[in-house]
Amino acid sequence: MRSQNTVLPREGLYIDPLASVAKKTILHPVISLATLSALTFLDYDWPWPSLCKLACYGSFFGLAIWLNDYLTKWSRNNWTVDTKYDWKCEIAVVSGGSGGIGASVVQRLAADGVRVVVLDVIPLTYNIDEEIVTYYRCDLSDEAEIRAICARIQEEVGHPTILVNNAGLVRGQTIAEGSYHDNALTLKTNLLAPFFLTKEFLPNMIKHNHGHIFSVASMSAFVPLRGLQTTLLPKPD
């Protein structure tokens, strides 16, 4: 939770909040164009021409950023507006929701009244109302099991309107050190499982033009740590 006595996010000062403030102030189209208009009609000596040029550049970038954000927002939503969301009527599937980040997502959704389905190979590591959260044991490296569990969810719970692809694992070995099983298990769980889950639930979302799909990734995918040794699942005998 963000502290009540600070304007900074909990992560501290970094580029995102600075960019957000700039977009809402000096790069906001209304503010930048108003500034440019005021400077244009005023006739002063130096440094007025330099300020006018700076305001002109600010107006251009402000309009470009606003147009990009506008088009991006509509593109992400398939150029439609969905105003039918009622959290207590939604069904969310969270893979890897038994612990860690997934557990926090499940608990937050459940607190808002969302019916949540957890897919994980380990049982829930926390206590929660079983009437609103349903756990299915699922080996996400097994496509046949994924297909069977998804069919059960649609039959027993309903068609999900929210999918959170969160599950992931690391075997703690390099490609050269790991066995075929280790490498296949990692790729199937981290890469293929999100595609298979999306394949199962996306058609109904498209049919009703109603749904959201989120995929959670680790920063180690972009900035991997040397010698990363994390084993989330026991190795087979």
N, C-alpha and C positions, 0 to 999 in steps of 0.2 A: 504494500500500500504506500502511496506517496505521502510523505510527511505533510502535516497541515501548516507548518511554519516555514515552508520553503517553496520556491517557484521552480526549482530544478527537479528533474526526474530522479528516481532512486538510483539510476546508474551514474549520476553525476553530470558534469558539464562535458558535452561532446558535440559533434557537428550537427546532429539531427535537430536538437532544440534551437540551435543558432539559426539553421536554415529555415525552420518553421517561423521563428520571429521575423526574419528578414522577409519571408513571403507574405507575412501579414502586415508589414510596415512599409519599408522603403521599396520593396518589389511588388507591392500590391498594385494592380492596374489603376485603381481609382486614385490612390495616393500619388503614384508616380506620374500619372497623366495630369493630375491637378497641379503638382509641383512644376512640371514642364510648362504648362499653360501660364502659370503665374510668372515664371522666369522669362518666358518668351515676351510677355506684354510689358515687362519692366525693362527699362533702358538704363543700365549702369555700366560703369567702366569695369576693367578687370577686377575681380576674377569672374564676372558675370558670364562671359562666353564659355569659360571652362565649366561653370556650374550648369549652364544650359546643355552643354554636350553631355555631361555626366547624367543629367536628368533624362536626356534623350535615350542614352544607353540603358538607364534603369527602366524606362517605360517599355523599351523594346523587349528586354529580358523578362520584365514583369508580365507582359502580354503573352510572351512565348511560354513561360512557365504556367500561367493560368490556362492557356489553351491546351497545353500538354496534360495538365491535371484533369481538365474537363473531359478530354477525349479518352484518357486512360480510365477514368471512372466509368464512363459509359461502355467502353470496350470490355472492361472486366465483367460488367453485368449484362453483356450480350445485347446492349442497346435497349434494355427494358428496365422497368422499375417494378420491384416486388414489394408491395406494401402489406402483404398478407401475413407477416411473421407474428405469431403468437407463441411465446416461449413455452407455454404450458401445453401446446399442441405439437411441438416439434419432437423429433426423435434423433438423437445424436449417437453416432458410433465412434468410439475412441479406441484406437489400437494402442497397445502398450499402456493402458490406463490403470494398471494395478499399482504402479508406484512412480516416483519421480515427477517429471513434468506432466505426464499423462494423468497422474492422480490429482494434481492441482487443477487441471482442466476439467476433469470429471466432477470434482467437488464444486467448482465454480458454476458449471452448467447446472448441476443438481440444485444448487442454492437458488438459481433463477427459475426453477420449476421445470427444467428440460428433462424429458425421459432419456436416460443415457444407457447405452449398451457398451460394455467394456470387453474388448478382445485381447487376451493375453495368455501366455503359456504358464504364468504363475498366478496364484490366487490373489485377491485384493489384499493389500497390506494395510488397510484402514477400515474403520467401521462406518457404514453409511446406510441410509434407508434402502432396503432391498426392494421396496415398492417402486422406487424411482430409478434405481440403478440395477441393471441386470448384468451378471458376469457370465461370459462364455469362454471356456478354455479353448484356445485355438493356437495351433502351431502355424505361424504365419509363413513358415518356409515350405509348407505343404499346400500346393494349389488345390488339391482335391478336398482337403479339410476346409480351406477357405470357402470354396464353393458350397460345401454342405452347411457350414455354419451360417453363411449369408442367407441361404434358403430358409434355415430355421428362424433367423431373426425376422425376415420378412413375413413368415407365417405366424410366429408366436408373439412378436412385438409390433411389427408394422414396417412400413417402408421408411427408411431413414431419410431425413431431410438435411442432416449435417454429418459430414464425415471428416474426422480428424486423423490423418495418417501420422501417428506419433511414434510407433514402435520402431526400435532399432537396437542393434547389438554390435559389439566388437569382440572378436575371439582372442585378442591379445597377442596375435602373431602376425608376422609379415606374410606376404603371399608365398614367398619361398619356403618359409618355415611351416606354414599351415598345411594341413592335409586337404585333399579334395573336398572332404566333408566340411571342414572349417570354412573354406573359401565359398563353397556353394551355399552353405547356410547363411553366411553374411550377406551375400548378394541377393539371395531370394528374399530374406527378411527385410533388408533395408531398401532394396530397389524394386523387386518384382511385386512384393505384397501390396504396396500402395497402388500399383497399376491394377492388380486383380480386384482389390476392394472397390476401386473407382469403377471398374468394369461392371461389377455387380450392382452398384447402387446408383450410378449416374443415369441409366436409361429412364428410371422412374422420375428422377429430378427433372430431366429434360421434358418428359411427357407432361408434367404439371408446371413446368417453368418455375420451379421453386426448389432451391437447395443451395448449399454451400459446401465446398470441399477445401480443407486446409491441410497442408503438408508441412510438418515440422522437420527442420534440418539442423545439423550441428555446425558450429563454427569450424570444427575440425575438418569439415569437408572443403573449406576454403583455406584455412591456415592449420594444417595438420601438425600436431606436436611430435617431435622426434622421440621415438621409442615409446609411443603411447601404448600402455599396457592396461587394458580394461577388459575383464571377462565378465559378461553379464549372465551367461548360461554355462552350466557345467559341461565339460567335454564328455562324450560317450565313452564307455569302457571299451 
